[in-house]
Amino acid sequence: MSSAESGEAARLDKWLWAVRVFKTRALATEACRAGRVEVNELPVKPARAVRLGDTVVVQQGVVQRTFRVVGSPPSRVGAALVPDYCTELTPPEEFAKAREMRVQQILAR
């Protein structure tokens, strides 16, 4: 039985890296230590265990991404398999903020 099916908890930094929120585990750890990651509306440390049903909020630049934990991958997964382990709950307005910021930067030049 895989860890996704057994409901085992995984370290938050490892989970964020495995579901491709961050490029490296070190970046995920740094974000947790800087207070840019919350689980169930509480700031957390990188070693905190995430369980099924937890809500993870990550501040990435101007975008605040929200995820629901659906499973715990055994290692980093391909982009096509990410929906098996998390559900993206981020509203489209958050991504619009990032696009708008990019346009403003281009116009400022």
DSSP file with accessible surface (Angstrom, degrees, kcal/mol):
  #  RESIDUE AA STRUCTURE BP1 BP2  ACC     N-H-->O    O-->H-N    N-H-->O    O-->H-N    TCO  KAPPA ALPHA  PHI   PSI    X-CA   Y-CA   Z-CA
    1    1 A M              0   0  182      0, 0.0     2,-0.0     0, 0.0     5,-0.0   0.000 360.0 360.0 360.0 132.8    0.0    0.0    0.0
    2    2 A S    >>  -     0   0   48      1,-0.1     4,-2.0     5,-0.0     3,-0.5  -0.327 360.0-109.5 -78.3 164.9    1.4    3.4   -0.9
    3    3 A S  H 3>>S+     0   0   23      1,-0.2     5,-1.0     2,-0.2     4,-0.9   0.798 118.2  60.6 -66.2 -26.0    1.7    6.3    1.5
    4    4 A A  H 345S+     0   0   23      1,-0.2    -1,-0.2     2,-0.2     3,-0.1   0.881 110.4  40.4 -67.3 -35.2   -1.1    8.1   -0.4
    5    5 A E  H <45S+     0   0  138     -3,-0.5    -2,-0.2     1,-0.2    -1,-0.2   0.815 112.3  53.8 -83.5 -30.7   -3.5    5.3    0.4
    6    6 A S  H  <5S-     0   0   48     -4,-2.0    -1,-0.2     1,-0.0    -2,-0.2   0.625 103.9-124.6 -83.4 -10.8   -2.4    4.6    3.9
    7    7 A G  T  <5 +     0   0   32     -4,-0.9    45,-0.2     1,-0.2    -3,-0.1   0.711  48.4 166.5  79.1  16.7   -2.9    8.2    5.1
    8    8 A E      < -     0   0  120     -5,-1.0    -1,-0.2    -6,-0.2     2,-0.2  -0.345  35.8-116.1 -64.6 150.5    0.6    8.6    6.4
    9    9 A A        -     0   0   42     42,-0.1     2,-0.3    40,-0.1    42,-0.2  -0.531  27.6-159.0 -85.4 153.0    1.8   12.1    7.2
   10   10 A A  E     -A   50   0A  19     40,-1.4    40,-2.7    -2,-0.2     2,-0.1  -0.935  30.5 -91.6-128.2 154.9    4.7   13.6    5.3
   11   11 A R  E  >  -A   49   0A 101     -2,-0.3     4,-2.5    38,-0.2    38,-0.2  -0.407  35.4-128.8 -62.0 140.8    7.0   16.5    6.1
   12   12 A L  H  > S+     0   0    0     36,-2.1     4,-2.8    34,-0.4     5,-0.2   0.924 105.7  49.4 -60.9 -47.6    5.6   19.8    4.8
   13   13 A D  H  > S+     0   0    3     33,-1.9     4,-1.8     1,-0.2    -1,-0.2   0.920 113.4  47.2 -62.2 -38.6    8.8   20.9    3.0
   14   14 A K  H  > S+     0   0   87     32,-0.3     4,-2.9     2,-0.2    -1,-0.2   0.909 112.1  50.0 -68.9 -39.4    9.1   17.5    1.3
   15   15 A W  H  X S+     0   0    2     -4,-2.5     4,-2.2     2,-0.2     6,-0.2   0.931 109.2  51.3 -64.6 -44.5    5.4   17.5    0.3
   16   16 A L  H  <>S+     0   0    0     -4,-2.8     5,-2.4     1,-0.2     6,-1.1   0.892 115.0  43.4 -60.1 -39.6    5.7   21.0   -1.2
   17   17 A W  H ><5S+     0   0   64     -4,-1.8     3,-1.6    -5,-0.2    -2,-0.2   0.927 111.9  53.3 -70.5 -42.9    8.7   19.9   -3.2
   18   18 A A  H 3<5S+     0   0    3     -4,-2.9    59,-2.1     1,-0.3    -2,-0.2   0.836 109.8  46.8 -65.6 -33.0    7.1   16.6   -4.2
   19   19 A V  T 3<5S-     0   0    4     -4,-2.2    -1,-0.3    -5,-0.2    -2,-0.2   0.217 117.6-112.3 -96.9  17.0    4.0   18.2   -5.6
   20   20 A R  T < 5S+     0   0  109     -3,-1.6    -3,-0.2     2,-0.2    -2,-0.1   0.749  78.8 128.5  65.8  31.4    6.0   20.8   -7.5
   21   21 A V  S   <S+     0   0   10     -5,-2.4     2,-0.3    -6,-0.2    -4,-0.2   0.873  81.4  28.8 -76.6 -38.2    5.1   23.9   -5.6
   22   22 A F  S    S-     0   0   24     -6,-1.1    -2,-0.2     1,-0.1    -1,-0.2  -0.921  76.5-133.4-121.4 150.7    8.8   24.7   -5.2
   23   23 A K  S    S+     0   0  172     -2,-0.3     2,-0.3    -3,-0.1    -1,-0.1   0.825  90.9  22.5 -70.1 -35.3   11.7   23.7   -7.5
   24   24 A T  S  > S-     0   0   63      1,-0.1     4,-1.6    -3,-0.0     5,-0.1  -0.938  73.2-123.9-131.2 158.8   13.9   22.5   -4.6
   25   25 A R  H  > S+     0   0   93     -2,-0.3     4,-2.7     1,-0.2     5,-0.2   0.854 112.5  60.4 -68.2 -32.2   13.3   21.2   -1.1
   26   26 A A  H  > S+     0   0   71      1,-0.2     4,-2.6     2,-0.2    -1,-0.2   0.897 103.7  49.7 -62.6 -39.4   15.7   23.9    0.2
   27   27 A L  H  > S+     0   0   76      2,-0.2     4,-2.2     1,-0.2    -1,-0.2   0.893 110.7  50.2 -66.1 -37.8   13.4   26.6   -1.3
   28   28 A A  H  X S+     0   0    0     -4,-1.6     4,-2.0     2,-0.2    -2,-0.2   0.928 111.5  48.3 -65.4 -42.1   10.4   25.0    0.4
   29   29 A T  H  X S+     0   0   18     -4,-2.7     4,-2.4     1,-0.2    -2,-0.2   0.925 111.1  50.5 -62.9 -45.0   12.2   24.9    3.7
   30   30 A E  H  X S+     0   0  109     -4,-2.6     4,-2.0     1,-0.2    -1,-0.2   0.903 108.7  51.7 -60.9 -42.3   13.2   28.5    3.4
   31   31 A A  H  <>S+     0   0    0     -4,-2.2     5,-2.4     2,-0.2     6,-0.5   0.903 110.1  49.3 -63.3 -39.9    9.6   29.6    2.7
   32   32 A C  H ><5S+     0   0    4     -4,-2.0     3,-1.3     1,-0.2     5,-0.3   0.938 111.8  47.9 -64.6 -45.4    8.4   27.7    5.8
   33   33 A R  H 3<5S+     0   0  194     -4,-2.4    -1,-0.2     1,-0.3    -2,-0.2   0.819 108.7  55.1 -65.8 -30.0   11.1   29.3    8.0
   34   34 A A  T 3<5S-     0   0   59     -4,-2.0    -1,-0.3    -5,-0.2    -2,-0.2   0.489 116.8-113.2 -81.9  -4.5   10.2   32.8    6.5
   35   35 A G  T < 5S+     0   0   44     -3,-1.3    -3,-0.2    -4,-0.4    -2,-0.1   0.688  82.1 123.3  83.0  18.3    6.6   32.4    7.5
   36   36 A R      < +     0   0   97     -5,-2.4    23,-2.8    -6,-0.2     2,-0.4   0.365  61.1  68.5 -92.7   5.8    5.3   32.3    3.9
   37   37 A V  E     -B   58   0B   0     -6,-0.5     7,-1.3    -5,-0.3     2,-0.4  -0.990  59.1-179.1-128.0 133.3    3.6   28.9    4.4
   38   38 A E  E     -BC  57  43B  69     19,-2.6    19,-2.9    -2,-0.4     2,-0.5  -0.974  13.4-157.7-128.5 145.5    0.5   28.2    6.6
   39   39 A V  E >  S-BC  56  42B   0      3,-2.4     3,-1.2    -2,-0.4    17,-0.2  -0.994  84.7 -11.3-122.5 122.8   -1.3   24.9    7.3
   40   40 A N  T 3  S-     0   0   67     15,-3.0    -1,-0.2    -2,-0.5    16,-0.1   0.904 130.9 -55.3  52.5  45.0   -4.9   25.2    8.4
   41   41 A E  T 3  S+     0   0  166     14,-0.3    -1,-0.3     1,-0.2    15,-0.1   0.633 116.1 110.5  66.9  19.4   -4.3   29.0    9.0
   42   42 A L  E <  S-C   39   0B 112     -3,-1.2    -3,-2.4     0, 0.0    -1,-0.2  -0.980  72.9-115.9-122.5 134.8   -1.3   28.5   11.3
   43   43 A P  E     -C   38   0B  97      0, 0.0     2,-0.3     0, 0.0    -5,-0.2  -0.402  43.7-163.6 -64.1 143.9    2.3   29.4   10.4
   44   44 A V        -     0   0   19     -7,-1.3    -9,-0.2   -12,-0.2    -7,-0.2  -0.871  20.7-119.6-133.4 163.4    4.4   26.2   10.4
   45   45 A K    >   -     0   0  168     -2,-0.3     3,-1.6     1,-0.1   -33,-0.2  -0.607  38.9-106.8 -94.3 161.3    7.9   24.9   10.5
   46   46 A P  T 3  S+     0   0    9      0, 0.0   -33,-1.9     0, 0.0   -34,-0.4   0.804 116.1  56.7 -61.3 -28.2    9.3   22.8    7.6
   47   47 A A  T 3  S+     0   0   57    -36,-0.2   -18,-0.0   -35,-0.2    -3,-0.0   0.503  76.9 123.0 -85.7   0.4    9.2   19.5    9.6
   48   48 A R    <   -     0   0   80     -3,-1.6   -36,-2.1   -37,-0.1     2,-0.3  -0.303  65.4-119.3 -63.2 140.7    5.4   19.8   10.4
   49   49 A A  E     -A   11   0A  29    -38,-0.2     2,-0.4   -37,-0.1   -38,-0.2  -0.641  21.0-151.2 -83.5 133.6    3.5   16.8    9.2
   50   50 A V  E     -A   10   0A   3    -40,-2.7   -40,-1.4    -2,-0.3     2,-0.3  -0.891  16.1-169.5-103.3 139.7    0.8   17.3    6.6
   51   51 A R    >   -     0   0  139     -2,-0.4     3,-2.0   -42,-0.2    18,-0.2  -0.788  36.5 -68.4-123.3 167.9   -2.2   15.0    6.6
   52   52 A L  T 3  S+     0   0   90     -2,-0.3    18,-0.2     1,-0.3    -1,-0.1  -0.255 119.6  21.4 -55.3 134.4   -5.1   14.3    4.3
   53   53 A G  T 3  S+     0   0   43     16,-2.9    -1,-0.3     1,-0.3    17,-0.1   0.279  87.0 138.7  90.5 -11.6   -7.6   17.2    4.2
   54   54 A D    <   -     0   0   20     -3,-2.0    15,-2.7    15,-0.1     2,-0.6  -0.356  49.5-134.1 -63.9 148.0   -5.1   19.8    5.5
   55   55 A T  E     - D   0  68B  33     13,-0.2   -15,-3.0    -3,-0.1     2,-0.5  -0.933  19.8-163.9-106.1 122.0   -5.3   23.2    3.7
   56   56 A V  E     -BD  39  67B   0     11,-2.7    11,-2.9    -2,-0.6     2,-0.5  -0.926   3.3-166.7-110.7 126.5   -1.9   24.6    2.8
   57   57 A V  E     -BD  38  66B  18    -19,-2.9   -19,-2.6    -2,-0.5     2,-0.4  -0.964   6.1-173.3-115.3 125.9   -1.5   28.3    1.9
   58   58 A V  E     -BD  37  65B   0      7,-3.0     7,-2.8    -2,-0.5     2,-0.7  -0.979  16.9-146.4-123.2 126.7    1.8   29.4    0.2
   59   59 A Q  E     + D   0  64B  63    -23,-2.8     2,-0.6    -2,-0.4     5,-0.2  -0.833  21.5 176.2 -91.9 112.8    2.7   33.0   -0.5
   60   60 A Q  E >   - D   0  63B  58      3,-3.3     3,-1.9    -2,-0.7     2,-0.3  -0.891  62.4 -59.1-119.4  97.2    4.7   33.1   -3.7
   61   61 A G  T 3  S-     0   0   69     -2,-0.6    37,-0.0     1,-0.3     0, 0.0  -0.501 119.0 -18.9  66.0-125.4    5.5   36.7   -4.6
   62   62 A V  T 3  S+     0   0   54     -2,-0.3     2,-0.4    -3,-0.1    -1,-0.3   0.573 123.0  90.2 -88.9  -8.0    2.2   38.5   -5.0
   63   63 A V  E <   -D   60   0B  13     -3,-1.9    -3,-3.3    34,-0.1     2,-0.7  -0.754  60.2-158.7 -95.6 130.8    0.3   35.2   -5.5
   64   64 A Q  E     -D   59   0B  75     -2,-0.4     2,-0.3    -5,-0.2    -5,-0.2  -0.913  17.4-161.4-107.1 103.8   -1.2   33.4   -2.5
   65   65 A R  E     -D   58   0B  49     -7,-2.8    -7,-3.0    -2,-0.7     2,-0.4  -0.683   2.8-159.9 -91.3 141.0   -1.7   29.8   -3.6
   66   66 A T  E     +D   57   0B  30     -2,-0.3    23,-3.2    -9,-0.2    24,-0.8  -0.970  10.9 179.7-123.9 133.3   -4.0   27.5   -1.7
   67   67 A F  E     -DE  56  88B   4    -11,-2.9   -11,-2.7    -2,-0.4     2,-0.5  -0.954  21.7-144.2-131.1 150.8   -4.0   23.7   -1.8
   68   68 A R  E     -DE  55  87B 100     19,-2.2    19,-2.2    -2,-0.3     2,-0.4  -0.966  29.5-123.4-111.5 128.7   -5.9   20.8   -0.2
   69   69 A V  E     + E   0  86B   5    -15,-2.7   -16,-2.9    -2,-0.5    17,-0.2  -0.595  38.1 164.7 -75.3 123.5   -3.8   17.8    0.7
   70   70 A V        -     0   0   65     15,-2.4     2,-0.3    -2,-0.4    16,-0.2   0.616  64.2 -15.3-110.2 -23.6   -5.2   14.7   -1.0
   71   71 A G        -     0   0    1     14,-1.9    -1,-0.4   -20,-0.1   -67,-0.2  -0.975  59.3-109.9-167.9 175.2   -2.2   12.4   -0.6
   72   72 A S        -     0   0   12     -2,-0.3   -68,-0.2    -3,-0.1   -67,-0.1  -0.941  31.3-143.2-123.1 107.5    1.4   12.0    0.2
   73   73 A P        -     0   0   11      0, 0.0   -55,-0.1     0, 0.0     3,-0.1  -0.378  13.4-132.2 -70.5 147.8    3.7   11.1   -2.7
   74   74 A P  S    S-     0   0   87      0, 0.0     2,-0.3     0, 0.0     3,-0.0   0.796  85.4 -15.8 -68.9 -27.1    6.6    8.8   -2.0
   75   75 A S  S    S-     0   0   69    -57,-0.1   -61,-0.0   -60,-0.0     0, 0.0  -0.903 105.7 -40.5-158.1-174.8    8.9   11.1   -3.9
   76   76 A R        -     0   0   67     -2,-0.3     2,-0.3    -3,-0.1   -57,-0.1  -0.319  63.4-151.5 -60.7 134.7    8.7   14.0   -6.4
   77   77 A V        -     0   0   13    -59,-2.1     5,-0.1     1,-0.1    -1,-0.1  -0.720  17.5 -97.7-110.7 159.0    6.0   13.3   -9.0
   78   78 A G    >>  -     0   0   35     -2,-0.3     3,-1.5     1,-0.1     4,-0.7  -0.302  39.5-107.0 -68.1 157.6    5.6   14.3  -12.6
   79   79 A A  G >4 S+     0   0   72      1,-0.3     3,-0.7     2,-0.2    -1,-0.1   0.836 119.0  58.8 -57.9 -33.4    3.3   17.3  -13.3
   80   80 A A  G 34 S+     0   0   91      1,-0.2    -1,-0.3     2,-0.1     4,-0.1   0.776 106.6  48.1 -68.5 -24.0    0.6   15.0  -14.7
   81   81 A L  G X4 S+     0   0   86     -3,-1.5     3,-1.7     1,-0.2     4,-0.4   0.543  82.7  94.1 -94.6  -7.0    0.4   13.2  -11.4
   82   82 A V  G XX S+     0   0   25     -3,-0.7     3,-2.4    -4,-0.7     4,-1.5   0.891  76.8  61.8 -55.9 -41.8    0.2   16.2   -9.1
   83   83 A P  G 34 S+     0   0   87      0, 0.0    -1,-0.3     0, 0.0    -2,-0.1   0.748  94.1  65.5 -59.9 -18.1   -3.7   16.3   -9.0
   84   84 A D  G <4 S+     0   0   95     -3,-1.7    -2,-0.2     1,-0.2     3,-0.1   0.690 112.8  32.0 -71.8 -18.3   -3.5   12.8   -7.4
   85   85 A Y  T <4 S+     0   0   35     -3,-2.4   -15,-2.4    -4,-0.4   -14,-1.9   0.569 125.5  20.0-117.8 -16.4   -1.8   14.4   -4.3
   86   86 A C  E  <  -E   69   0B   7     -4,-1.5     2,-0.5   -17,-0.2    -1,-0.3  -0.993  58.0-138.9-154.1 154.3   -3.3   17.9   -4.0
   87   87 A T  E     -E   68   0B  65    -19,-2.2   -19,-2.2    -2,-0.3     2,-0.5  -0.970  24.4-131.5-114.7 125.4   -6.2   20.0   -5.1
   88   88 A E  E     +E   67   0B  77     -2,-0.5   -21,-0.2   -21,-0.2    -2,-0.0  -0.664  29.4 171.2 -78.0 120.3   -5.5   23.6   -6.2
   89   89 A L        +     0   0   71    -23,-3.2   -22,-0.2    -2,-0.5    -1,-0.1   0.287  30.5 131.1-110.2   6.7   -8.0   25.9   -4.5
   90   90 A T        -     0   0   14    -24,-0.8   -25,-0.1     1,-0.1    -2,-0.0  -0.427  59.2-123.6 -65.8 127.3   -6.4   29.2   -5.6
   91   91 A P    >>  -     0   0   49      0, 0.0     3,-1.6     0, 0.0     4,-0.7  -0.396  19.1-117.9 -69.5 149.6   -8.9   31.6   -7.0
   92   92 A P  H 3> S+     0   0   92      0, 0.0     4,-1.8     0, 0.0     3,-0.3   0.785 109.8  70.7 -59.3 -25.2   -8.2   32.9  -10.6
   93   93 A E  H 3> S+     0   0  128      1,-0.2     4,-1.6     2,-0.2    -3,-0.0   0.822  91.7  58.8 -62.2 -31.2   -7.9   36.4   -9.3
   94   94 A E  H <> S+     0   0   30     -3,-1.6     4,-1.1     2,-0.2    -1,-0.2   0.915 107.2  45.0 -64.7 -42.5   -4.6   35.5   -7.6
   95   95 A F  H  X S+     0   0   72     -4,-0.7     4,-1.9    -3,-0.3    -1,-0.2   0.835 107.8  59.1 -70.4 -30.3   -3.1   34.5  -10.9
   96   96 A A  H  X S+     0   0   38     -4,-1.8     4,-2.7     1,-0.2    -1,-0.2   0.865  99.3  58.6 -65.0 -34.2   -4.5   37.7  -12.5
   97   97 A K  H  X S+     0   0   95     -4,-1.6     4,-2.3     1,-0.2    -1,-0.2   0.912 105.9  48.1 -60.1 -42.7   -2.5   39.7   -9.9
   98   98 A A  H  X S+     0   0   21     -4,-1.1     4,-2.0     2,-0.2    -1,-0.2   0.909 112.2  48.3 -66.1 -42.6    0.7   38.2  -11.1
   99   99 A R  H  X S+     0   0  135     -4,-1.9     4,-2.0     1,-0.2    -2,-0.2   0.917 112.0  49.8 -63.3 -42.2   -0.1   38.8  -14.8
  100  100 A E  H  X S+     0   0  119     -4,-2.7     4,-2.3     1,-0.2    -2,-0.2   0.901 108.7  52.4 -63.4 -40.4   -1.0   42.4  -14.0
  101  101 A M  H  X S+     0   0   76     -4,-2.3     4,-2.0     1,-0.2    -1,-0.2   0.900 108.3  51.5 -62.9 -41.3    2.2   42.9  -12.1
  102  102 A R  H  X S+     0   0  147     -4,-2.0     4,-2.0     2,-0.2    -1,-0.2   0.913 109.7  49.3 -62.1 -43.5    4.2   41.7  -15.1
  103  103 A V  H  X S+     0   0   81     -4,-2.0     4,-2.6     1,-0.2     5,-0.2   0.922 109.5  52.0 -63.3 -42.0    2.4   44.1  -17.4
  104  104 A Q  H  X S+     0   0  103     -4,-2.3     4,-1.9     1,-0.2    -1,-0.2   0.895 108.5  51.2 -62.4 -38.4    3.1   47.0  -15.1
  105  105 A Q  H  X S+     0   0  111     -4,-2.0     4,-0.9     2,-0.2    -1,-0.2   0.903 110.7  48.4 -66.0 -40.5    6.8   46.1  -15.0
  106  106 A I  H >< S+     0   0  113     -4,-2.0     3,-0.7     1,-0.2    -2,-0.2   0.928 112.1  48.8 -66.1 -43.1    6.9   46.0  -18.8
  107  107 A L  H 3< S+     0   0  138     -4,-2.6    -1,-0.2     1,-0.2    -2,-0.2   0.834 104.1  60.8 -66.6 -30.4    5.1   49.4  -19.1
  108  108 A A  H 3<        0   0   87     -4,-1.9    -1,-0.2     1,-0.2    -2,-0.2   0.788 360.0 360.0 -68.2 -25.9    7.5   50.9  -16.5
  109  109 A R    <<        0   0  243     -4,-0.9    -1,-0.2    -3,-0.7    -2,-0.2   0.811 360.0 360.0 -72.4 360.0   10.4   50.3  -18.7
